[in-house]
Amino acid sequence: MLSSFNRNVAFTKLIKAQDRMREFNFRKINNAPSDLFHVDVSDDRGNRIMFKMQREDNNHWRIIDEPIPSWVAETEKQLNDIIEEEIR
């Protein structure tokens, strides 16, 4: 009998965005057809901003949900680096 297991990947990182340290929560979506992470962060009012990041052909993680606030879009490179570091 063969069993296969999918490793759950979920983590939280503090990132400076819009001159504040903000808590970004990451969760890998295992049953997606491509590599995909669900990410969420709170804005100044406490509202959750949720978006997805997908791995492109060049192994770069890119935000795929629009519209998002500009301060979130500006953190894309940092988010890419954090995901790559965590999944190694």
MOSUL-V756185 format. One record per residue. N is the residue number from 1. SS is DSSP state (h for helix, s for strand, l for the rest). PHI is phi in radians with two decimals (999 if undefined). OMEGA is omega in whole degrees, -180 to 180 (NA if undefined). Layout:
n=N ss=SS phi=PHI omega=OMEGA
n=N ss=SS phi=PHI omega=OMEGA
//
This chain:
n=1 ss=l phi=999 omega=179
n=2 ss=l phi=-1.72 omega=176
n=3 ss=l phi=-2.13 omega=175
n=4 ss=l phi=-2.15 omega=-178
n=5 ss=l phi=-2.17 omega=173
n=6 ss=l phi=-1.77 omega=180
n=7 ss=l phi=-1.29 omega=175
n=8 ss=l phi=-1.38 omega=179
n=9 ss=l phi=-2.08 omega=177
n=10 ss=s phi=-2.56 omega=-179
n=11 ss=s phi=-2.75 omega=-180
n=12 ss=s phi=-2.23 omega=178
n=13 ss=s phi=-2.38 omega=173
n=14 ss=s phi=-1.61 omega=-179
n=15 ss=s phi=-2.32 omega=177
n=16 ss=s phi=-1.39 omega=179
n=17 ss=s phi=-2.48 omega=-179
n=18 ss=l phi=0.98 omega=177
n=19 ss=l phi=1.06 omega=177
n=20 ss=s phi=-2.43 omega=172
n=21 ss=s phi=-1.38 omega=-179
n=22 ss=s phi=-2.20 omega=-178
n=23 ss=s phi=-1.62 omega=177
n=24 ss=s phi=-1.77 omega=179
n=25 ss=s phi=-1.87 omega=-177
n=26 ss=s phi=-2.07 omega=175
n=27 ss=s phi=-2.53 omega=180
n=28 ss=s phi=-1.33 omega=178
n=29 ss=l phi=-1.65 omega=-172
n=30 ss=l phi=-1.30 omega=-174
n=31 ss=l phi=-1.61 omega=178
n=32 ss=l phi=-1.35 omega=-180
n=33 ss=l phi=-1.18 omega=177
n=34 ss=l phi=-2.31 omega=179
n=35 ss=l phi=-1.16 omega=-173
n=36 ss=s phi=-2.53 omega=174
n=37 ss=s phi=-2.10 omega=171
n=38 ss=s phi=-1.65 omega=-178
n=39 ss=s phi=-2.25 omega=173
n=40 ss=s phi=-2.46 omega=-178
n=41 ss=s phi=-2.68 omega=178
n=42 ss=s phi=-1.62 omega=173
n=43 ss=l phi=-1.55 omega=-177
n=44 ss=l phi=-1.13 omega=-180
n=45 ss=l phi=-1.61 omega=-179
n=46 ss=l phi=1.59 omega=177
n=47 ss=l phi=-1.31 omega=179
n=48 ss=s phi=-1.45 omega=174
n=49 ss=s phi=-1.84 omega=-177
n=50 ss=s phi=-2.05 omega=179
n=51 ss=s phi=-2.71 omega=180
n=52 ss=s phi=-2.06 omega=174
n=53 ss=s phi=-2.14 omega=-177
n=54 ss=s phi=-2.11 omega=177
n=55 ss=s phi=-1.37 omega=177
n=56 ss=l phi=-1.57 omega=-178
n=57 ss=l phi=-1.04 omega=-179
n=58 ss=l phi=-1.58 omega=179
n=59 ss=l phi=1.08 omega=176
n=60 ss=l phi=-1.79 omega=178
n=61 ss=s phi=-1.51 omega=-174
n=62 ss=s phi=-2.24 omega=175
n=63 ss=s phi=-1.22 omega=-176
n=64 ss=l phi=-1.93 omega=-180
n=65 ss=l phi=-1.64 omega=176
n=66 ss=l phi=-2.31 omega=-9
n=67 ss=l phi=-1.46 omega=173
n=68 ss=l phi=-2.31 omega=178
n=69 ss=l phi=-1.06 omega=-177
n=70 ss=h phi=-1.09 omega=-179
n=71 ss=h phi=-1.19 omega=175
n=72 ss=h phi=-1.35 omega=-180
n=73 ss=h phi=-1.04 omega=-180
n=74 ss=l phi=-1.20 omega=-180
n=75 ss=l phi=-1.63 omega=-174
n=76 ss=h phi=-0.95 omega=-180
n=77 ss=h phi=-1.12 omega=178
n=78 ss=h phi=-1.09 omega=179
n=79 ss=h phi=-1.09 omega=176
n=80 ss=h phi=-1.01 omega=-179
n=81 ss=h phi=-1.09 omega=180
n=82 ss=h phi=-1.17 omega=179
n=83 ss=h phi=-1.10 omega=-180
n=84 ss=h phi=-1.05 omega=179
n=85 ss=h phi=-1.11 omega=-176
n=86 ss=h phi=-1.27 omega=-176
n=87 ss=h phi=-1.53 omega=177
n=88 ss=l phi=-1.22 omega=NA
//
